[in-house]
């Protein structure tokens, strides 16, 4: 028997239109009890079709910066012989490292919520994914979520007012390339520069002798352009 509808609710005739599945395609089959009576049934696949029961049904996976940490949470709709989750982090979205482990529910047909806190996230963009490991040792990788994290960096400048040079001091060392730019009070950029220190930059000097007298803002950015601090100063 064939039917013209692709899906139906409990009031349907129990039949839906057949699916033309091309060779090599992958599908997820959800089986639900469409009536109130629980009836056992057997599913038989014919032809070159393989069926694998997924060990974990992931419902969602998300992350957000909170205070000095990044909080990750995810949920599963069902689990079959699930052992644990390995939380992995990357700063480039390519190379991941394990930063934590969370025990799984094992076998469950109900929603299960999980939470993990990364207490040492990197400044800038952090990429997270989950490796779900079964009891038999097989594993599956989740999708990746991106979380931008930025700690507050204190920026000091002296002398202020300045005449020829402005000395800047950061509250913490910044590794890699550090960029700076000077903005006037209308937001127009009137100066810029960069420096690189493999041991971390904490202090640097900004030339301001060519600026006209007035008020300005010094903004410091990481190499990728993420602002990490700003402060106002006066040029005499």
Secondary structure, DSSP 8 states (H G I E B T S, - for coil): ---S-S---TTS-S--------TT----------SSS---------SS------SEEEEEEEEEEETTEEEEEEEEEEESSEEEEEEEEESSSSS-EEEEEEE--SSBSS-EEEEEEETT--SEEEEEEEEEEETTS-EEE---EEEEE-----EEEESSSBSSEEEEEEEEEEEEEEEEEEEETTS-EEEEEEEEEEEEEEEEEEE-TTS-SEEEEEEEEETTS-EEEEEEEEE-
